[in-house]
Amino acid sequence: MELYICVIVVLSIVVGIPTCIKSMEFLLMFKFCRKFDEDENAFVGGVTICEALTNMVTKKEEEVSHPLEEIVIQEDEIVDDEYADNEAK
């Protein structure tokens, strides 16, 4: 009877540890919704299961435009005239 228990324990260790490693690798590393880029000859983009869960749980930040992006710099005509005079000389 002890021999059967020993065989079952050894078998479960031999099968269980690689299964756990492969499962964790799949959960952490495999990317879904990826696309094949022919220029790079590789898969690009996509999200892992952990990234997808994190994106679902976290609050999305609103896109805020930077206040300096809306500033329009006016051209100074005096500087342009002086530059043109220097070019003519």
Secondary structure, 3 states (H helix, E strand, C coil): CHHHHHHHHHHHHHHHHHHHHHHHHHHHHCCECCEEECCCCEEECCECHHHHHHHHHCCCCCCCCCHHHHCCCCCCHHHHHHHHHHHHC
